[in-house]
Amino acid sequence: MRRNFAIALVLGSLAGAGWAEPVFAAPTVLTREEWGADDALLLSTTEEPKSAEQQVPADEGNGIAERVKQCQEAQRLYPQEFKVERTVRENTKGEKLRWPQSYSYNVRLLVVHHTAMIIRDDPRSPLERVRALYQYHAGSLGWGDIGYHYLIDEDGTIYEGRAGGANVVGGHAYCANVGTLGIALLGNFELEEPSQIQILSLQWLLKDLAVRYGLDPRRSITFHGESKEVIVGHRDIVHTACPGYFLAGVLEQVRQHVASGTVSARVSFPPPIGKNYTDRTNDRRSTRLQSLNLRPAEPTLTPLTDTKLAVRPGGQVQVSLLFRAGGTVVQRRSRIASVTRSSNRIGIWQQLGDENLRVRQELLLPRMLHEGEVETLRLRFQAPTEPGVYSVDIGPVTFLLNADGRRTRSPSGEPVSMTFSPSDNVNIPTPGAQRSARSSTSFVSSVPSVASPLIRIRLSTRENGATACSAYDLVYLKRLYRGAITCSAVEGKATLINELPIEDYLAGLSEEPDTEPYEKQRAFAIAARSYAAFYLDSEHRKFPGMPYDGDDSPARFQADEGIAFERDNVRWARAVRSTLGQVLTKDGQIVKTPYFSSDDGRTRTPAENGWTNFPFEDIFASKPDPWCKGLPMAGHGVGMSGCGAKAQAKEGKNAEQILQYYYPGTKIEEL
C-alpha cells in the first residue's frame, strides 16, 4: 500500500542556480507490488544460488582477496554478529525461494549507498530504472531479489526493496549484511550530486528507521570490533567508493539532521572533483563479478566462551561453540567433531532441543545447515571430584578445566534443565527460579545462569518526573532491557523498575567498555557483582524501604545501559560470563567493593571520605597507586582505581592479581 507523509516545507533557492527547488510535499513510499516487482524472480531455478555474502552490489570490487580474508577473520572473532535468528526457504505457497530470507536478531547499522548508475542523461523514468536494477540483481546476477532494503529516486520517491519484511538480511555490503539495512539512492555520486529532494527523503527514511528499530543516531556502536556511527556510508564499513564523493561529503550533515529531528533541513555539497578524476565504477563491477566464483569456505568450529574454565571439583560448567557449514549441506545429527578427554571421569553433555544427551566420542549437529549457515552448540562439562587440571578436545578446540576449591556437595549425574530463548540467544532461568541474595550459579553460554539471584534496578535516568505511569512507554522500554519492566508509584512519582537476573544486569553495566583491557574488565566484573550482591542482603539495603535494590545512575549506584551496551561491547559480556557468579568475600561474607576512576598516586580510606562503620575497613587501608601518579582525583578514591587496574592489566597481570592488590585479604568465591 502506498504511504504519503504530510511534511510541508518549501525549499529556498539553490545556491548559484537562480531557481527554486519544487515544493517537497511528502515522501511517497511504494511497495514492491506498487512499483511492479516481478515476484517470479524470487523463486528457485536450476541455477546454483549465491551465498549471502556474495550478494552485494557490483560497485564493491576493490581488494577482493584481502577482503575475503578480513571477513573470515571477523567471522572468527565476532561469530555472534553473523548469527541469524531464522531462515525462511519457502514462500506462503510452499514454493522454494531462490534466495532464502534470513532474519537478523536486531538492526544495528543503517548503511547509505548509491547505485553507481548515472541518471543525468538517462532517458528512462525512475520507475523503469528501479525495475531494471531489480532485474539485474534478481535475474542477471542470479540472486533472486534486489540487494537493497530501500531505494530513493531523484524525485524523492522511496521504493521498498528486499522482500521479507522487518529484519530481513539484505545483500548490500560484503561481510556486513547481518544486522544492517541498506538504503540506495539512484545515481552515480562520484560524478553528479543527489537532488535536495532525494536527500530530504533519505533523512526522513533514516529517522523513521531509527525510531522503528530503536537506534540512537547520536551514539556510536561497536561493529566487528570497530567503533561506528549508527548511520554510515558504504565505504565506512567496506573498501569501496560508495556512496560516492558528493553523497559521502554530506553524510555528516544528514546524520546531524536525523539526530536532531530536523529532517527538512537542506545540505551543502562539497566542491566538484578535479578534472583529472577517472571514474572506475565499471572496473570495480568487473572485479566484483569475477569474485562471485570464489570457492566457499570449509566448515569451521570456534569457541564462543572462554576455553580456560574455573570449576569446583565435581562441579559443572557450560560452554558454547559456533559451527559454520562450508560449501555443502550438513545433515541433522551429522558427526561434526571428535571428542577426547584427559580423564574418563569428565562428564560431557550436549543440549539437543529439550534433551541433554551424554557425549561419548563425537559431537552431533542439532539441525540441518545449508551452505554458510551457523549453529550454536551448547555443552556442559562436569569435572572429576578430585582437584586438578583436565582437558577436553572438541575437534580443533581445547578446553582446560581447573578443578579447585571446595568439592561440590552433591554433584548431579546430569545437567540442570534449562530453557532457551531464540529471540535473546541466551539461556534464561527455568520458570520458578526463586529470588535470593545467595544461590548457586552455573556457567552458561551467554550471561544469565540458572537460579541467578534477581536484582531490582530503578531506571531513574529514564524517568522524567511524571506522577502517572501512563507517561512511559513500557513496551518500548522492554526492548532496551532484559528481564521485566514495571512502573509503580513511589513517594508520589511514577518509578520505573527493571527486575532481572544479576548476570543479565551486569552485562548491561556501562562502566567498562571494550576499549579497556580484558583483564581489567574481568576484575571490574567481579567487583561490580560483589558491590551489587552486597546490597541484596536485607541487612545491607542501599535504599531501605524502597521496592528496588539499585539505581541505573552511577552517582547513586552503578551505570546501566541495558541491552544496547551488552550488544555493542561483546568482550565485556564475555568478561561477565567468564567470572559468572564470582564475588569477593572475607570470613564467608560478601565484601562491599567500592571502585573509582583515578587518583593522584594513592588510594583513600573510607574514613578520609567520612564513611563511618565501613564493613571490613582494614581491606581499604590507603595503598600506593603509582600507575595513577600525576592524574587528577576522579571519584572517592576508595578501593580499586580504574587507572591502576588498566595499567596493571597492560603489564600482564590478571584480574585475580589486580583484585588482590586493591582488596587484600579477600577470596573469590561463588554466590
C-alpha positions in Angstrom: 0.0 0.0 0.0 1.3 3.5 -0.9 2.0 5.7 2.0 2.1 9.5 1.8 3.6 11.5 4.7 2.5 15.1 5.1 5.7 17.1 5.6 5.1 20.6 4.5 8.1 22.6 3.5 9.3 24.9 0.8 13.0 24.8 -0.2 14.9 28.0 -0.8 16.8 28.8 -4.0 19.6 26.5 -5.0 23.0 28.2 -4.4 24.1 29.8 -7.6 21.3 28.3 -9.7 18.9 31.2 -9.7 15.8 29.0 -9.4 13.9 27.4 -6.6 13.5 23.7 -5.8 9.9 22.5 -6.1 7.8 22.1 -3.0 8.5 18.9 -1.2 5.1 18.0 -0.1 5.7 14.4 1.2 7.9 11.4 0.5 6.0 8.6 -1.2 6.8 5.1 -0.3 5.9 2.5 -2.9 5.6 -1.2 -2.0 7.0 -3.9 -4.2 3.6 -4.5 -5.6 3.1 -0.9 -6.5 6.4 -0.4 -8.4 5.9 -3.7 -10.2 8.4 -6.1 -8.7 8.2 -9.4 -10.5 7.9 -11.9 -7.6 8.5 -14.8 -10.0 12.2 -13.8 -9.8 12.2 -14.7 -6.1 11.5 -18.4 -6.9 14.2 -21.1 -7.2 15.6 -22.1 -10.6 18.0 -24.7 -11.7 20.9 -22.2 -11.1 23.0 -22.6 -8.1 22.1 -19.8 -5.6 24.8 -17.4 -4.4 25.8 -17.3 -0.7 24.6 -14.4 1.4 27.9 -12.7 1.5 28.3 -13.0 -2.3 25.1 -11.0 -2.8 26.5 -7.5 -2.8 26.1 -4.6 -5.3 28.7 -4.7 -8.1 30.3 -1.3 -7.1 32.1 -3.1 -4.3 35.0 -4.6 -6.3 38.3 -3.4 -4.7 40.6 -5.7 -2.9 38.5 -8.9 -3.2 41.1 -11.4 -2.0 42.2 -9.4 1.0 38.5 -8.6 1.9 37.7 -12.3 1.9 40.5 -12.9 4.5 39.3 -10.0 6.6 35.7 -11.3 6.5 36.9 -14.8 7.6 38.8 -13.2 10.5 35.8 -11.2 11.5 33.6 -14.3 11.5 36.2 -16.0 13.7 36.5 -13.1 16.2 32.8 -12.0 16.3 30.7 -15.0 15.4 27.7 -13.7 17.3 27.4 -10.8 14.9 26.9 -13.2 12.0 24.3 -15.3 13.6 20.7 -15.0 12.2 17.5 -15.6 14.1 15.8 -17.8 11.5 15.8 -18.6 7.8 12.7 -18.9 5.6 13.2 -21.1 2.5 9.7 -21.1 1.0 7.0 -18.6 0.4 3.5 -18.8 1.8 2.5 -21.1 -1.1 5.2 -23.6 -0.4 7.4 -22.5 -3.3 11.1 -22.6 -2.8 12.9 -19.2 -2.7 15.9 -18.7 -4.8 17.5 -16.5 -2.1 16.3 -17.8 1.3 15.2 -15.0 3.6 17.3 -14.9 6.8 16.5 -12.6 9.7 18.8 -10.6 11.9 18.2 -10.6 15.7 18.4 -6.8 15.5 19.3 -4.0 13.2 22.4 -2.0 14.4 23.5 0.0 11.3 21.8 2.0 8.6 24.1 1.9 5.5 23.8 4.5 2.8 24.7 3.6 -0.9 24.5 5.0 -4.4 23.6 2.7 -7.3 26.6 4.0 -9.3 24.5 4.4 -12.4 24.5 7.9 -13.9 21.0 9.3 -14.2 21.8 12.7 -15.6 21.4 11.7 -19.3 19.3 8.6 -18.8 16.1 8.9 -20.8 14.3 6.3 -18.7 11.9 7.2 -15.9 12.9 6.5 -12.3 10.4 3.6 -12.1 12.0 2.0 -15.2 15.4 2.3 -13.7 14.3 0.7 -10.4 12.7 -2.2 -12.3 15.9 -2.6 -14.4 18.1 -2.7 -11.3 15.8 -5.3 -9.7 16.0 -7.4 -12.9 19.8 -7.1 -12.8 20.2 -8.2 -9.2 17.5 -10.8 -9.1 17.8 -12.2 -12.6 21.1 -11.4 -14.3 23.2 -11.9 -11.2 21.0 -14.8 -10.1 20.5 -13.6 -6.6 16.7 -14.0 -6.5 16.0 -10.4 -5.2 17.4 -6.9 -5.1 20.2 -6.4 -2.5 19.0 -3.1 -1.0 16.2 -2.7 1.5 15.1 0.7 0.2 15.8 2.8 -2.9 15.3 6.5 -3.4 15.0 8.2 -6.8 15.9 11.7 -7.8 12.3 12.8 -7.2 12.3 11.7 -3.6 10.1 8.6 -4.1 11.1 5.7 -1.8 10.8 2.1 -3.1 10.5 -1.0 -0.9 13.4 -3.3 -1.8 14.4 -6.7 -0.5 11.3 -8.8 0.2 10.7 -10.4 3.6 9.8 -7.5 5.9 11.4 -6.3 9.1 14.9 -7.5 10.0 15.3 -9.5 6.7 19.0 -9.8 5.7 19.9 -8.0 2.5 22.8 -8.2 0.1 24.3 -4.7 0.1 27.6 -4.8 2.0 30.1 -7.6 1.8 30.5 -9.3 5.2 28.2 -6.7 6.8 24.7 -7.8 5.8 23.6 -9.3 9.1 22.3 -6.6 11.5 22.3 -3.8 8.9 19.9 -2.1 6.4 20.9 -0.9 3.0 19.4 2.3 1.5 20.5 3.1 -2.1 20.0 6.5 -3.8 19.7 6.3 -7.6 22.7 8.0 -9.2 26.4 7.9 -9.5 27.5 10.5 -6.9 31.1 10.3 -7.9 30.1 12.3 -10.9 26.8 14.0 -10.0 25.1 15.5 -7.0 21.9 13.9 -5.4 18.9 16.2 -5.6 17.9 18.0 -2.4 14.6 16.3 -2.5 16.4 12.9 -2.6 18.4 13.9 0.5 15.3 15.1 2.3 13.6 11.7 1.6 16.8 10.0 2.8 16.7 12.0 6.1 13.1 11.2 6.6 13.6 7.5 6.0 16.6 7.3 8.2 14.7 8.9 11.1 11.7 6.6 10.5 14.0 3.5 10.6 15.9 4.7 13.6 12.6 5.0 15.6 11.3 1.7 14.2 14.5 -0.2 15.2 15.3 1.6 18.4 18.5 3.2 17.2 20.1 6.4 18.5 21.8 8.4 15.7 23.7 10.3 18.3 25.7 7.4 19.6 28.3 5.1 18.3 28.3 1.3 18.4 31.0 -1.4 18.1 30.6 -3.4 14.9 33.0 -6.2 14.1 35.3 -4.8 16.7 35.4 -1.2 15.4 33.5 1.9 16.6 30.9 3.0 14.0 28.2 5.7 13.8 24.7 4.2 13.6 24.3 5.9 10.2 27.2 5.1 7.9 28.2 5.3 4.3 29.0 2.0 2.5 32.7 2.9 2.4 32.7 3.3 6.2 32.4 -0.5 6.5 33.9 -1.8 3.3 36.7 -0.7 1.0 34.7 1.0 -1.8 33.9 4.4 -3.3 30.2 4.0 -2.5 28.2 6.1 -1.8 30.2 8.4 -4.0 32.1 11.7 -3.4 29.1 14.0 -3.3 26.9 11.9 -1.0 29.7 10.9 1.3 30.6 14.5 1.6 27.2 15.4 3.1 26.6 12.3 5.2 27.7 14.0 8.5 25.1 16.8 7.8 22.5 14.1 7.2 23.4 12.4 10.4 23.1 15.6 12.4 19.8 16.4 10.8 18.4 13.0 11.7 19.7 13.1 15.2 18.2 16.5 15.8 14.9 15.6 14.1 15.3 18.4 11.5 14.8 16.1 8.6 13.6 19.0 6.4 16.9 20.8 6.6 19.0 21.1 3.4 22.6 20.1 3.0 25.6 21.8 1.3 27.5 19.7 -1.1 31.3 19.7 -1.4 33.0 21.4 -4.4 33.3 19.4 -7.6 36.1 16.9 -8.1 39.1 18.0 -10.2 39.2 17.4 -13.9 41.8 14.6 -13.7 39.4 12.3 -11.8 38.7 9.0 -13.5 35.5 7.1 -12.8 36.4 3.4 -12.1 33.0 2.1 -11.3 33.0 -0.3 -14.3 36.4 -1.7 -13.3 35.1 -2.4 -9.8 32.0 -4.0 -11.2 34.0 -6.4 -13.4 36.3 -7.4 -10.5 33.3 -8.0 -8.3 31.5 -10.2 -10.8 34.6 -12.3 -11.2 34.7 -12.8 -7.4 31.3 -14.5 -7.5 33.0 -17.7 -8.4 35.1 -17.8 -5.2 35.1 -21.2 -3.6 33.1 -21.4 -0.3 35.0 -21.7 2.9 35.5 -25.1 4.7 33.4 -25.8 7.8 34.7 -24.2 11.0 34.2 -24.7 14.7 35.1 -21.8 17.1 34.5 -21.3 20.8 32.1 -18.6 22.0 33.1 -18.9 25.6 36.5 -18.9 27.4 38.5 -22.1 26.9 40.1 -21.8 30.3 37.5 -22.7 32.9 37.4 -22.5 36.7 35.2 -25.0 38.4 34.9 -26.7 41.8 35.8 -30.4 41.9 32.6 -32.3 40.9 31.1 -29.0 39.6 29.7 -28.2 36.2 30.3 -25.5 33.6 28.6 -24.8 30.4 30.4 -23.8 27.2 29.3 -22.9 23.7 30.8 -23.3 20.2 29.9 -21.9 16.8 29.8 -24.3 13.9 29.7 -22.8 10.4 28.8 -25.0 7.4 31.1 -24.9 4.4 30.1 -25.2 0.8 27.7 -28.2 1.2 24.6 -29.0 3.1 25.3 -30.7 6.5 22.6 -33.1 7.6 20.9 -33.1 11.0 22.8 -35.2 13.6 25.9 -35.4 11.4 29.1 -36.1 13.3 30.9 -32.7 13.1 33.8 -33.1 15.6 35.6 -35.8 17.6 35.7 -35.5 21.4 38.6 -36.6 23.6 39.2 -36.0 27.3 42.2 -36.3 29.6 40.1 -38.3 32.1 37.2 -40.7 31.6 35.8 -39.2 34.8 34.9 -35.9 32.9 31.2 -35.9 32.2 30.1 -34.2 28.9 26.5 -33.5 27.8 25.2 -31.8 24.7 21.9 -29.9 24.6 19.8 -31.1 21.7 16.4 -29.4 21.8 14.9 -30.2 25.2 17.3 -33.1 25.8 20.7 -33.3 27.4 22.5 -36.2 25.7 25.7 -37.7 27.1 28.6 -37.2 24.7 30.9 -40.1 24.1 33.3 -39.7 21.2 31.7 -37.2 18.8 29.6 -34.1 18.6 26.4 -34.0 16.7 24.7 -31.3 14.7 21.3 -30.4 16.1 19.7 -29.4 12.8 20.4 -29.4 9.1 22.5 -26.5 7.9 22.7 -25.1 4.4 25.8 -23.6 2.8 27.4 -21.0 5.1 24.8 -21.3 7.9 25.8 -21.3 11.5 24.6 -23.1 14.6 25.5 -22.6 18.3 26.4 -25.8 20.1 25.8 -26.0 23.9 27.8 -28.4 26.0 28.1 -28.9 29.7 31.2 -30.4 31.4 31.3 -32.0 34.8 34.8 -32.0 36.5 36.1 -35.0 38.4 35.7 -34.9 42.2 39.5 -34.7 42.6 41.2 -31.3 42.2 43.4 -30.9 39.2 43.7 -29.5 35.7 41.8 -31.5 33.0 41.4 -31.1 29.3 38.6 -31.7 26.7 39.3 -31.6 23.0 36.3 -30.8 20.8 37.7 -31.0 17.2 40.3 -28.3 17.0 39.2 -26.6 20.2 40.8 -27.4 23.6 39.1 -26.6 26.9 41.1 -26.6 30.1 39.1 -27.3 33.4 40.9 -26.1 36.5 39.1 -28.0 39.3 40.0 -26.2 42.5 38.4 -25.2 45.8 35.7 -26.9 47.9 34.2 -30.0 46.4 30.6 -29.6 45.2 28.4 -31.1 47.9 26.1 -33.1 45.7 27.3 -33.3 42.1 24.4 -34.4 40.0 24.6 -37.0 37.3 23.3 -34.8 34.5 22.9 -31.1 33.8 20.2 -28.8 35.4 17.3 -28.4 33.0 17.4 -25.1 31.1 15.2 -23.2 28.7 16.4 -21.2 25.7 15.0 -18.0 24.2 15.8 -17.7 20.5 14.9 -14.1 20.5 17.6 -13.3 23.1 20.1 -16.0 22.0 20.8 -16.6 25.7 19.9 -19.2 28.3 17.3 -18.0 30.8 16.3 -19.2 34.2 14.0 -22.1 34.4 10.5 -21.0 35.4 10.0 -20.8 39.1 13.5 -19.7 40.0 13.4 -18.0 43.4 14.8 -14.6 44.3 17.5 -14.9 46.9 20.6 -13.0 48.0 22.7 -16.2 47.8 22.1 -19.1 45.4 24.2 -21.4 43.3 25.1 -20.4 39.8 26.4 -22.3 36.8 28.4 -21.3 33.8 26.4 -20.6 30.7 26.9 -19.8 27.0 25.8 -16.2 27.3 25.3 -14.2 30.5 22.4 -15.4 32.6 22.6 -18.5 34.8 20.2 -21.0 36.4 18.9 -19.7 39.7 20.9 -16.5 39.3 19.9 -14.0 42.1 17.4 -11.4 40.9 18.1 -7.7 41.3 15.7 -4.8 41.0 17.1 -1.7 39.4 15.4 1.7 39.3 15.7 3.3 35.9 16.0 6.8 37.2 17.8 8.1 34.1 14.7 7.1 32.1 12.3 8.9 34.4 11.0 12.4 33.7 9.4 13.3 37.0 5.9 12.2 35.9 3.4 11.2 38.5 1.5 8.8 36.3 2.9 5.6 34.8 0.9 6.4 31.6 3.7 8.8 30.8 6.1 6.0 29.9 6.1 3.5 27.0 6.8 0.2 28.8 6.6 -1.8 25.6 9.5 0.3 24.2 11.5 0.1 27.4 11.2 -3.7 27.4 13.1 -3.7 24.1 16.0 -2.0 25.8 16.4 -4.1 28.9 16.4 -7.8 29.8 14.0 -9.0 32.4 10.8 -7.4 33.5 9.9 -3.7 33.4 7.3 -2.4 35.8 6.1 1.0 36.9 4.7 1.9 40.3 4.1 5.0 42.5 7.0 5.7 44.9 6.8 8.8 47.0 4.3 10.3 44.7 6.3 9.7 41.5 6.0 7.1 38.8 9.0 4.9 39.2 10.4 2.5 36.6 11.9 -0.7 37.9 13.8 -3.4 36.0 13.9 -6.8 37.7 16.3 -9.3 36.1 19.0 -11.9 37.0 22.1 -10.3 38.3 24.2 -11.7 35.5 21.9 -10.1 32.9 22.2 -6.8 34.8 26.0 -6.9 34.9 26.2 -7.5 31.1 24.5 -4.1 30.6 26.7 -2.1 33.1 28.3 0.6 31.0 31.4 1.2 33.1 34.0 -0.9 31.3 33.6 -0.7 27.5 35.6 -2.8 25.1 38.2 -0.1 24.8 39.6 -1.3 28.1 41.9 -4.3 28.6 40.2 -7.6 29.0 41.7 -8.5 32.4 40.7 -5.1 33.7 37.1 -5.8 32.6 37.2 -9.2 34.4 38.4 -7.5 37.6 35.6 -4.9 37.4 33.0 -7.6 36.6 33.9 -9.4 39.9 34.0 -6.1 41.9 30.7 -4.8 40.4 29.0 -8.1 41.1 30.3 -8.1 44.7 29.1 -4.5 45.2 25.6 -5.2 43.8 25.3 -8.6 45.6 26.2 -6.9 48.9 23.1 -4.8 48.8 20.8 -7.8 48.1 21.2 -8.7 51.7 18.3 -7.5 53.7 20.8 -6.2 56.4 22.6 -4.0 53.9 20.0 -2.2 51.9 21.2 0.7 49.8 17.7 2.1 49.5 15.9 0.8 52.7 12.1 0.7 52.4 12.2 1.1 48.6 11.0 -1.6 46.1 14.3 -1.6 44.3 17.9 -2.7 45.2 19.9 -0.3 43.0 19.7 2.5 40.5 21.0 3.0 36.9 22.6 6.3 37.8 26.4 6.0 38.6 26.0 8.7 41.1 23.6 6.6 43.1 24.6 3.1 42.3 26.0 1.8 39.0 25.8 3.0 35.4 23.4 0.7 33.5 22.5 1.0 29.8 21.0 -2.4 29.3 20.9 -4.4 26.1 22.5 -1.7 23.9 25.7 -1.7 25.9 25.8 -5.5 26.1 25.3 -5.8 22.4 27.9 -3.2 21.5 30.6 -4.5 23.9 30.8 -8.2 23.4 34.2 -8.5 25.2 32.6 -7.0 28.3 29.8 -9.5 28.2 32.4 -12.2 27.8 34.2 -10.9 30.9 31.0 -11.1 32.9 30.4 -14.6 31.6 34.0 -15.8 32.4 33.6 -14.6 36.0 30.0 -15.8 36.3 28.8 -15.9 39.9 32.2 -14.8 41.4 32.3 -12.3 44.3 34.9 -11.2 46.8 34.4 -12.5 50.3 36.0 -12.3 53.7 35.1 -14.6 56.6 32.3 -16.0 54.5 30.7 -12.7 53.9 30.4 -10.7 50.6 32.6 -7.6 50.7 31.3 -4.3 49.7 33.7 -3.3 46.9 33.8 0.4 46.0 35.8 1.4 43.0 36.5 4.6 41.1 38.2 6.2 38.1 41.5 7.7 39.1 43.6 9.1 42.0 46.8 11.1 42.4 49.1 8.2 43.3 47.5 6.6 46.3 44.0 5.3 47.3 42.0 6.8 50.1 40.5 5.2 53.2 36.8 5.1 54.0 37.5 7.4 56.9 39.0 10.0 54.7 35.7 10.1 52.9 33.7 10.3 56.1 32.4 6.8 55.7 31.9 5.5 59.3 31.5 1.9 60.3 32.5 0.7 56.8 32.5 -3.1 56.7 35.9 -4.7 56.6 37.6 -1.3 56.8 41.1 -2.9 57.1 40.9 -4.1 53.5 40.7 -0.5 52.4 43.8 1.0 54.0 45.4 3.6 51.8 47.9 2.0 49.5 50.3 3.3 46.8 48.8 3.5 43.3 51.9 4.5 41.3 50.2 3.8 38.0 48.0 6.8 38.6 50.6 9.3 39.8 50.1 12.7 38.3 46.5 12.1 37.4 43.6 14.2 38.9 41.3 12.7 41.5 38.2 11.3 39.8 35.9 9.6 42.3 36.1 8.9 46.0 39.4 7.1 45.9 38.4 4.1 47.9 39.1 0.5 46.7 40.2 -0.2 43.1 41.2 2.5 40.7 40.4 2.3 37.0 43.7 3.8 36.0 45.7 1.4 38.2 43.7 -1.6 37.1 44.2 -0.7 33.4 47.9 -0.2 33.8 48.4 -3.5 35.7 46.4 -5.3 33.0 48.7 -3.9 30.4 51.6 -5.1 32.4 50.3 -8.6 32.1 48.6 -9.1 35.4 45.3 -11.0 35.5 42.1 -10.0 37.2 42.8 -12.0 40.3 46.1 -10.3 40.9 44.6 -6.9 40.3 41.8 -7.6 42.8 44.2 -9.0 45.4 46.2 -5.7 45.3 43.3 -3.4 45.9 41.3 -5.7 48.1 43.9 -7.7 50.1 42.8 -10.5 52.3 39.7 -11.3 50.3 38.8 -14.5 48.5 37.0 -15.1 45.2 34.0 -17.4 45.8 30.7 -18.2 44.1 27.5 -16.6 45.2 
